Amino acid sequence: MIQDKISPKTRETIFIILLLLLPFLSPAMALFTGLIVAFTIGNPFIQHNSIFTKILLQASVVGLGFGMNLTEAWEAGKTGFVFTLFSITLTMVLGIWLGKLLKINTNTRTLISGGTAICGGSAIAAIGPVINAKDSDMTVALGTIFTLNAIALFIFPPLGNLLGMDDTQFGYWCAIAIHDTSSVVGAAAERSELALQIATTTKLIRALWIIPLSLIIAVVYNRKGEGGQGKKKITIPWFIFLYIIAMVIATYVPQGEAIYSQLTSIARYGMIYTLFLIGSGMSWKSLKEVGARPILLGVLLWIIISVTAALVILYM
């Protein structure tokens, strides 16, 4: 391997330089860059990678809460609530069922289902620590979600036109069938301001489901215990409650809007670093253990939800 030909000091220097360049990369590119590091020079700080990833990931999720406004999201997205509840329930049920059929481990199918059901990377970031997911599970889930997001950004606008959707219908479709908020906004903005407003507000309502879903998953996982055998003490995901507090503060203490904006920006950068660390912690061995079936699950789930949501929106 390349890392065997490079001195530890050189590897550390390259790694630090990459850390300095990360703020200029997108989340997907950060993950991809981390993977390149893992499969070439290797992560020189691999012994500390897991703990750093967990802390940074949870802190970033809490920081993103400062970018939410409960009142505005709820008032503007009441109609989208029905679509959101339907899609989340359908996605989680289908994901678990298809994951079992494909013989995918519980953690991976839960992450992919949650990411598809709610808001992509943010949902995976929130659920991952709750279920103690491995880096390999996180990487496969995130990689699948980001790839599908990139595709959706380009194909949804022409597909919406082809299906004869009006601006309102297209906005709802984007919010339900596209995972991450950035891609939702990008696709809807291609259509109109109305489509963008509906897509954004509906997506905000959808993102709120990170909280109950994470808590439900925490209870279910801890009741089953390792391998689904017996019960163990419930581990409360405290960072989810901090996420709630952040949203409450951002909503009801508007005087700190400038500070909240900065915190949200820092959190987004935190997510970028988290993705890089997750990618850099991978190995060929761990990827072989995961296999291609989780990616197939993500693709199938996305297609089913996109088609179902389009049919419901067009003919309800």
Solvent accessible surface area in square Angstrom, and as a share of the most:
residue,aa,sasa,rsa
1,M,131,0.58
2,I,89,0.45
3,Q,49,0.22
4,D,114,0.59
5,K,178,0.76
6,I,41,0.21
7,S,56,0.36
8,P,93,0.58
9,K,148,0.63
10,T,61,0.35
11,R,39,0.14
12,E,55,0.25
13,T,65,0.38
14,I,60,0.30
15,F,6,0.03
16,I,85,0.43
17,I,90,0.45
18,L,42,0.21
19,L,45,0.22
20,L,125,0.62
21,L,90,0.45
22,L,1,0.00
23,P,49,0.31
24,F,170,0.71
25,L,53,0.26
26,S,55,0.35
27,P,55,0.35
28,A,45,0.35
29,M,89,0.40
30,A,0,0.00
31,L,7,0.04
32,F,109,0.45
33,T,19,0.11
34,G,0,0.00
35,L,38,0.19
36,I,82,0.42
37,V,4,0.02
38,A,8,0.06
39,F,43,0.18
40,T,40,0.23
41,I,16,0.08
42,G,6,0.06
43,N,10,0.05
44,P,23,0.14
45,F,66,0.28
46,I,92,0.47
47,Q,127,0.57
48,H,82,0.37
49,N,4,0.02
50,S,78,0.50
51,I,90,0.46
52,F,111,0.46
53,T,8,0.05
54,K,94,0.40
55,I,104,0.53
56,L,55,0.27
57,L,6,0.03
58,Q,40,0.18
59,A,60,0.46
60,S,3,0.02
61,V,3,0.02
62,V,28,0.16
63,G,10,0.10
64,L,32,0.16
65,G,0,0.00
66,F,37,0.16
67,G,46,0.44
68,M,16,0.07
69,N,42,0.21
70,L,47,0.24
71,T,67,0.39
72,E,115,0.52
73,A,0,0.00
74,W,113,0.40
75,E,106,0.47
76,A,59,0.46
77,G,2,0.02
78,K,102,0.43
79,T,86,0.50
80,G,0,0.00
81,F,59,0.25
82,V,100,0.58
83,F,18,0.08
84,T,0,0.00
85,L,76,0.38
86,F,92,0.38
87,S,3,0.02
88,I,10,0.05
89,T,74,0.43
90,L,48,0.24
91,T,0,0.00
92,M,23,0.10
93,V,92,0.53
94,L,30,0.15
95,G,0,0.00
96,I,72,0.37
97,W,138,0.48
98,L,21,0.10
99,G,0,0.00
100,K,119,0.50
101,L,107,0.53
102,L,36,0.18
103,K,160,0.68
104,I,9,0.04
105,N,75,0.38
106,T,63,0.37
107,N,29,0.15
108,T,0,0.00
109,R,31,0.11
110,T,11,0.07
111,L,0,0.00
112,I,0,0.00
113,S,0,0.00
114,G,0,0.00
115,G,0,0.00
116,T,3,0.02
117,A,0,0.00
118,I,0,0.00
119,C,5,0.03
120,G,0,0.00
121,G,3,0.03
122,S,32,0.21
123,A,0,0.00
124,I,0,0.00
125,A,2,0.02
126,A,0,0.00
127,I,2,0.01
128,G,3,0.03
129,P,20,0.13
130,V,17,0.10
131,I,9,0.05
132,N,108,0.55
133,A,21,0.16
134,K,134,0.57
135,D,37,0.19
136,S,10,0.07
137,D,5,0.03
138,M,8,0.04
139,T,6,0.04
140,V,12,0.07
141,A,0,0.00
142,L,2,0.01
143,G,24,0.24
144,T,7,0.04
145,I,0,0.00
146,F,25,0.11
147,T,78,0.46
148,L,6,0.03
149,N,7,0.03
150,A,52,0.41
151,I,75,0.38
152,A,0,0.00
153,L,63,0.31
154,F,154,0.64
155,I,65,0.33
156,F,3,0.01
157,P,21,0.13
158,P,77,0.48
159,L,65,0.32
160,G,0,0.00
161,N,99,0.51
162,L,144,0.72
163,L,79,0.39
164,G,60,0.57
165,M,10,0.04
166,D,77,0.40
167,D,42,0.22
168,T,50,0.29
169,Q,43,0.19
170,F,0,0.00
171,G,0,0.00
172,Y,26,0.10
173,W,7,0.02
174,C,0,0.00
175,A,0,0.00
176,I,4,0.02
177,A,3,0.02
178,I,0,0.00
179,H,1,0.00
180,D,18,0.10
181,T,55,0.32
182,S,86,0.55
183,S,10,0.07
184,V,0,0.00
185,V,52,0.30
186,G,25,0.24
187,A,0,0.00
188,A,0,0.00
189,A,54,0.42
190,E,124,0.56
191,R,56,0.21
192,S,33,0.21
193,E,130,0.58
194,L,87,0.43
195,A,0,0.00
196,L,39,0.19
197,Q,105,0.47
198,I,25,0.13
199,A,0,0.00
200,T,39,0.23
201,T,21,0.12
202,T,1,0.00
203,K,1,0.00
204,L,43,0.21
205,I,3,0.02
206,R,1,0.00
207,A,9,0.07
208,L,35,0.17
209,W,59,0.21
210,I,5,0.03
211,I,21,0.11
212,P,49,0.31
213,L,19,0.09
214,S,0,0.00
215,L,51,0.26
216,I,102,0.52
217,I,12,0.06
218,A,2,0.01
219,V,60,0.34
220,V,62,0.35
221,Y,45,0.17
222,N,9,0.05
223,R,135,0.49
224,K,112,0.48
225,G,13,0.12
226,E,155,0.70
227,G,70,0.67
228,G,40,0.39
229,Q,142,0.63
230,G,56,0.54
231,K,162,0.69
232,K,102,0.43
233,K,181,0.77
234,I,79,0.40
235,T,95,0.55
236,I,74,0.37
237,P,13,0.08
238,W,171,0.60
239,F,13,0.05
240,I,0,0.00
241,F,76,0.32
242,L,92,0.46
243,Y,7,0.03
244,I,52,0.26
245,I,92,0.46
246,A,1,0.01
247,M,2,0.01
248,V,62,0.35
249,I,62,0.32
250,A,12,0.10
251,T,16,0.09
252,Y,145,0.55
253,V,69,0.40
254,P,81,0.51
255,Q,159,0.71
256,G,12,0.12
257,E,124,0.56
258,A,78,0.61
259,I,111,0.57
260,Y,22,0.08
261,S,62,0.40
262,Q,117,0.52
263,L,63,0.31
264,T,8,0.05
265,S,42,0.27
266,I,110,0.56
267,A,5,0.04
268,R,142,0.52
269,Y,102,0.39
270,G,8,0.08
271,M,20,0.09
272,I,14,0.07
273,Y,56,0.21
274,T,1,0.00
275,L,2,0.01
276,F,0,0.00
277,L,21,0.10
278,I,1,0.00
279,G,0,0.00
280,S,1,0.01
281,G,19,0.18
282,M,9,0.04
283,S,47,0.30
284,W,142,0.50
285,K,147,0.62
286,S,23,0.15
287,L,52,0.26
288,K,161,0.68
289,E,120,0.54
290,V,16,0.09
291,G,35,0.34
292,A,76,0.59
293,R,115,0.42
294,P,3,0.02
295,I,87,0.44
296,L,83,0.41
297,L,0,0.00
298,G,0,0.00
299,V,51,0.29
300,L,64,0.32
301,L,0,0.00
302,W,19,0.07
303,I,90,0.46
304,I,61,0.31
305,I,4,0.02
306,S,12,0.08
307,V,81,0.46
308,T,36,0.21
309,A,6,0.05
310,A,6,0.05
311,L,97,0.48
312,V,47,0.27
313,I,11,0.05
314,L,42,0.21
315,Y,168,0.64
316,M,158,0.71
